């Protein structure tokens, strides 16, 4: 059980130190090096589990079970080596022949382990158990371990050889990878000498702890900086989108709300009616008289000024209500709150001003108002139609004054 105790302890320490990496699935969505690191941590964790089970099963003399667990043990070992090489290549982020060779060795090693384990089913070249259940290591087991030693030594030599000219942060990363790789290589050599001792688990624990201490903290800092930059870009995009939306929702000629904004307002009001979230509002529909005559006799610039003058009168009278230009010479004011409570006074004052304008040859605007009848009107459209009908009655009356 001493063998299993070491593996179990290594597993517990591994989980405690790397809990955020194991739990946080965002590592799968980050940079390739972060994803490879997470897979490395998961593969090392699985190795500890199979290593612990191996000691328990071996102590219980369950030969068939321990043989099966030994296969899983070597597969987890191969996965660990593969993701180690993958992490180093991606983390150093350099495209050169050496790192390509390192990546190839990682692929080669995991492939060798799979092939040798298949061969071992028919000929004991990797491991076997004698009639008394005693474990024996085959020659190819030592060959696999020696290839791993070579791989770890390579991951130590290269970072140290490329330190010159690197910035301090990168130098720290190179040194951390070099020390961790060298540490694991030394402990694997000890494992070769003592095959029934859990030195491999100890080496993996020390190596990943070194990487976590010196590298993952910087990766998290990089992630924080990346998130801050992402938030900054999103804020800028939101600001730009808001500006674009404001332009789309503002009538360029008059500065009041556009027909796009009017359509959105109708949707919101209809939803509030459906949710029984609104009890009172009014709609005033406006239509300019004589715009065509102004355009035909004085030109479109004069027509635009005519529209602007009429719009100013509407906005000055209904100061607390949103005003929409819904057509060339059509406007709508949506009344709530103070303007709704004073609607009769406001409309009467507006119509008095228009009557004076009609006599003085100033802009004439026909208007009609209707209010929402709770429990009777099931849409904004019904209120608008009543207001529109009254506007046309007013329009006829104004024309009769000419």
C-alpha positions in Angstrom: 0.0 0.0 0.0 3.0 2.4 0.3 3.1 2.5 -3.5 -0.6 3.5 -3.7 -0.3 5.9 -0.8 2.3 7.9 -2.8 0.1 8.0 -5.9 -3.0 9.0 -3.9 -1.2 11.7 -2.2 0.2 13.0 -5.5 -3.4 12.9 -6.9 -4.8 15.0 -4.0 -2.0 17.5 -4.2 -2.5 17.6 -8.0 -6.2 18.3 -7.7 -5.7 21.0 -5.0 -3.0 22.9 -7.0 -4.7 22.6 -10.4 -8.3 22.7 -9.3 -9.1 25.8 -11.3 -7.5 24.3 -14.4 -9.4 21.0 -14.0 -12.8 22.7 -13.2 -12.7 25.7 -15.6 -13.7 24.5 -19.0 -12.8 27.9 -20.5 -9.3 26.5 -20.8 -10.7 24.5 -23.8 -11.7 27.8 -25.5 -8.5 29.7 -24.9 -5.2 29.8 -26.7 -3.9 26.4 -28.0 -1.2 26.4 -25.3 -3.8 26.8 -22.6 -5.9 24.0 -24.0 -2.8 21.7 -24.3 -1.9 22.6 -20.7 -5.4 21.6 -19.4 -5.2 18.3 -21.3 -1.8 17.7 -19.8 -3.2 18.3 -16.3 -6.1 15.9 -16.9 -3.8 13.2 -18.4 -1.4 13.4 -15.4 -4.5 13.1 -13.1 -5.6 10.0 -14.9 -2.1 8.6 -14.6 -2.1 9.1 -10.8 -5.5 7.2 -10.6 -4.2 4.2 -12.6 -0.9 4.3 -10.6 -2.8 4.2 -7.3 -5.0 1.4 -8.5 -2.0 -0.6 -9.6 -0.6 -0.6 -6.1 -3.9 -1.7 -4.6 -4.6 -4.4 -7.1 -1.0 -5.7 -7.0 -1.1 -5.9 -3.2 -4.3 -7.9 -3.5 -2.7 -10.3 -6.0 -5.4 -9.7 -8.6 -3.3 -10.5 -11.5 -5.8 -10.0 -14.3 -7.1 -6.7 -12.9 -3.6 -5.4 -12.4 -2.6 -6.4 -15.9 -5.5 -4.5 -17.4 -4.6 -1.5 -15.1 -1.0 -1.7 -16.3 -2.2 -1.2 -19.9 -4.2 1.9 -18.8 -1.2 3.1 -16.8 1.0 3.1 -19.9 -1.6 4.7 -22.0 -2.0 7.5 -19.5 1.8 7.8 -19.5 1.8 8.2 -23.3 -1.0 10.8 -23.2 1.0 12.7 -20.5 4.1 12.7 -22.7 2.2 13.7 -25.8 0.4 16.7 -24.1 3.7 17.7 -22.4 5.4 18.0 -25.8 2.4 19.6 -27.3 2.2 22.2 -24.5 5.9 23.0 -24.7 5.8 23.5 -28.5 2.7 25.7 -28.4 3.7 27.7 -25.3 7.1 28.6 -26.6 5.3 29.6 -29.8 8.3 29.3 -32.1 8.3 27.8 -35.5 11.6 26.0 -36.0 13.0 22.6 -36.8 13.8 21.7 -33.2 10.3 22.2 -31.9 9.0 20.2 -35.0 11.2 17.4 -33.9 10.0 17.6 -30.4 6.4 17.5 -31.5 7.2 14.5 -33.7 8.8 12.7 -30.8 5.6 13.2 -28.7 3.5 11.7 -31.5 6.1 8.9 -32.0 6.2 8.0 -28.3 2.4 7.7 -27.8 2.2 5.6 -31.1 5.0 3.4 -29.9 3.3 2.8 -26.6 0.0 1.8 -28.3 1.8 -0.5 -30.7 3.9 -2.1 -28.0 0.9 -2.7 -25.8 -0.8 -4.5 -28.6 2.2 -6.6 -29.3 2.5 -7.3 -25.5 -0.9 -9.1 -25.7 0.9 -11.8 -27.7 4.5 -11.6 -26.5 5.7 -10.1 -23.2 7.9 -7.3 -24.5 6.6 -4.5 -22.2 5.7 -6.4 -19.0 4.4 -9.7 -17.7 3.4 -11.5 -14.6 4.7 -14.9 -13.6 2.7 -17.7 -12.1 3.0 -16.3 -8.6 1.7 -12.9 -9.8 5.0 -11.1 -9.6 5.4 -8.1 -12.0 8.3 -8.2 -14.4 9.4 -5.3 -16.7 10.2 -6.0 -20.3 13.1 -4.5 -22.3 10.7 -2.2 -24.3 9.4 -0.7 -21.0 12.9 0.6 -20.4 13.2 1.7 -24.0 10.0 3.7 -23.6 11.3 5.3 -20.4 14.6 6.2 -22.0 12.7 7.8 -24.9 10.9 9.9 -22.3 14.2 10.8 -20.7 15.4 12.0 -24.1 12.2 14.0 -24.6 12.4 15.7 -21.3 16.1 16.5 -21.7 15.4 18.0 -25.1 12.7 20.2 -23.5 15.3 21.3 -21.0 18.2 22.0 -23.3 16.3 24.0 -25.9 14.7 26.6 -23.6 18.1 27.2 -21.9 19.9 27.4 -25.2 17.6 30.1 -26.5 17.6 32.3 -23.4 19.9 35.0 -24.9 18.1 38.0 -26.2 14.7 37.1 -24.6 12.8 39.4 -22.4 12.6 38.8 -18.7 9.1 37.3 -18.7 9.9 34.9 -21.6 13.2 34.0 -19.9 11.3 33.0 -16.8 9.1 30.8 -18.9 12.1 29.1 -20.6 13.8 28.5 -17.2 10.6 27.0 -15.7 10.1 24.6 -18.6 13.8 23.6 -18.5 13.9 23.0 -14.8 10.6 21.0 -14.8 11.8 18.9 -17.8 15.2 18.2 -16.2 13.5 17.3 -12.9 11.2 14.7 -14.5 14.1 13.3 -16.6 16.2 12.7 -13.5 13.3 11.0 -11.6 12.5 8.8 -14.6 16.1 7.6 -14.5 15.6 6.7 -10.9 12.3 4.9 -11.9 14.3 2.8 -14.3 16.6 1.7 -11.5 13.7 1.0 -9.1 10.8 -0.2 -11.3 8.4 -1.1 -8.4 8.7 2.4 -6.8 6.3 5.3 -7.6 9.0 7.7 -8.7 7.3 8.5 -12.0 4.3 9.9 -10.1 6.6 12.0 -7.9 8.4 13.4 -11.0 5.1 14.3 -12.7 3.9 16.1 -9.6 7.1 18.1 -9.2 7.2 19.0 -12.9 3.6 20.2 -13.1 4.0 22.1 -9.8 7.0 24.0 -11.3 5.1 24.8 -14.4 2.0 25.9 -12.4 4.1 28.2 -10.1 6.2 29.9 -12.8 4.0 29.7 -15.9 0.3 29.4 -15.2 0.3 32.6 -13.1 1.6 34.5 -16.2 -0.9 32.7 -18.4 -3.7 34.0 -16.1 -2.2 37.5 -16.2 -2.2 37.3 -20.0 -5.8 36.1 -19.9 -6.7 39.0 -17.7 -5.1 41.5 -20.0 -6.8 39.8 -23.0 -10.2 40.0 -21.3 -9.6 43.7 -20.5 -8.7 44.3 -24.1 -11.8 42.4 -25.2 -14.0 44.4 -22.9 -12.4 47.6 -24.2 -13.1 46.5 -27.8 -16.7 45.5 -26.9 -17.3 48.9 -25.2 -15.9 50.6 -28.3 -18.1 48.5 -30.6 -21.1 49.2 -28.4 -20.4 52.9 -28.5 -20.1 52.8 -32.3 -23.2 50.7 -32.5 -25.0 53.1 -30.3 -23.9 56.0 -32.5 -25.0 54.1 -35.6 -28.4 53.3 -34.0 -28.8 56.9 -32.9 -28.3 58.0 -36.5 -30.7 55.4 -37.8 -33.3 56.4 -35.2 -33.0 60.2 -35.8 -34.6 62.0 -38.6 -31.8 63.8 -40.4 -33.8 66.8 -41.5 -35.7 67.7 -38.3 -33.7 66.0 -35.5 -36.8 64.3 -34.1 -37.2 60.5 -33.9 -37.3 58.7 -37.3 -39.7 56.2 -38.8 -37.4 53.4 -37.6 -37.7 54.6 -34.1 -41.5 54.9 -34.5 -41.8 51.2 -35.6 -39.8 50.2 -32.5 -42.0 52.3 -30.3 -45.1 50.6 -31.7 -43.7 47.2 -30.9 -42.9 48.1 -27.3 -46.3 49.7 -26.8 -48.1 46.7 -28.2 -46.1 44.5 -25.9 -47.0 46.6 -22.9 -50.6 46.5 -23.9 -50.4 42.7 -24.1 -48.7 42.5 -20.7 -51.3 44.9 -19.2 -48.4 47.1 -18.3 -49.8 50.4 -19.6 -53.1 52.1 -18.6 -53.0 55.5 -20.3 -51.4 57.2 -23.2 -52.4 59.5 -26.0 -51.5 59.8 -29.7 -51.4 63.0 -31.6 -51.2 62.7 -35.4 -49.9 65.8 -37.4 -50.0 66.5 -41.1 -48.7 69.6 -42.9 -51.0 71.5 -45.1 -49.6 73.0 -48.3 -46.2 71.3 -48.5 -46.7 70.3 -52.1 -47.5 73.9 -53.0 -44.4 75.2 -51.3 -42.2 72.6 -53.1 -43.8 73.4 -56.4 -43.6 77.2 -56.2 -40.5 77.8 -54.0 -38.4 74.7 -54.4 -37.5 71.8 -52.1 -35.2 73.8 -49.9 -38.1 76.0 -49.0 -40.1 72.9 -48.5 -37.5 71.5 -46.1 -37.6 74.8 -44.1 -41.4 74.5 -44.0 -41.1 71.0 -42.5 -38.6 72.2 -40.0 -40.7 75.2 -38.9 -43.8 72.9 -38.4 -41.7 70.4 -36.5 -40.4 73.1 -34.1 -44.0 74.2 -33.3 -44.9 70.6 -32.5 -41.9 70.0 -30.3 -42.3 73.4 -28.5 -45.9 72.6 -27.6 -45.4 68.9 -26.6 -42.1 69.4 -24.8 -42.3 66.3 -22.7 -43.3 63.8 -25.4 -41.3 61.9 -28.1 -42.1 63.3 -31.5 -41.6 61.1 -34.6 -41.5 62.0 -38.3 -43.3 59.0 -39.9 -43.5 60.4 -43.4 -42.5 63.3 -45.6 -45.1 65.7 -44.0 -46.5 63.5 -41.2 -45.6 63.5 -37.5 -46.7 61.7 -34.4 -46.4 62.7 -30.7 -46.8 59.9 -28.1 -48.2 61.4 -24.9 -47.6 60.0 -21.4 -47.1 61.5 -18.0 -47.4 65.3 -17.8 -48.3 65.9 -21.5 -50.9 63.2 -21.3 -52.5 64.9 -18.2 -52.4 68.3 -19.9 -53.3 66.9 -23.4 -56.5 68.9 -23.9 -54.9 72.2 -22.9 -51.8 71.5 -25.1 -53.8 70.5 -28.1 -56.1 73.5 -27.8 -53.2 75.9 -27.6 -51.6 74.2 -30.6 -54.7 74.5 -32.7 -55.1 78.1 -31.7 -51.6 78.8 -32.9 -52.4 77.0 -36.2 -55.5 79.0 -36.7 -53.5 82.2 -36.4 -50.9 80.7 -38.8 -53.6 80.0 -41.3 -54.7 83.6 -41.2 -51.1 84.9 -41.4 -49.8 82.7 -44.1 -47.4 80.7 -41.8 -47.0 76.9 -41.7 -50.3 75.1 -41.1 -50.4 71.7 -39.4 -53.5 69.6 -39.0 -53.7 67.6 -35.8 -55.9 64.9 -34.3 -55.7 63.2 -30.9 -57.0 60.0 -29.4 -56.4 58.3 -26.1 -55.9 54.6 -25.2 -59.0 53.0 -23.8 -57.9 50.3 -21.4 -59.9 47.1 -21.8 -61.1 48.2 -25.2 -58.1 48.9 -27.4 -55.9 45.8 -27.9 -53.2 47.5 -30.0 -51.5 50.8 -30.6 -52.9 50.8 -34.1 -56.5 51.3 -33.0 -55.6 54.4 -31.0 -53.6 55.8 -34.0 -56.5 55.2 -36.4 -58.9 57.3 -34.3 -56.3 60.0 -34.0 -55.6 59.9 -37.7 -59.3 60.1 -38.5 -59.7 63.3 -36.3 -56.6 64.7 -38.0 -58.3 64.5 -41.4 -61.4 66.1 -40.0 -59.2 69.0 -38.7 -57.4 69.1 -42.1 -60.7 69.6 -43.9 -61.7 72.4 -41.5 -58.4 74.2 -42.0 -58.7 74.0 -45.8 -62.2 75.5 -45.5 -60.5 78.5 -43.8 -58.5 79.3 -47.0 
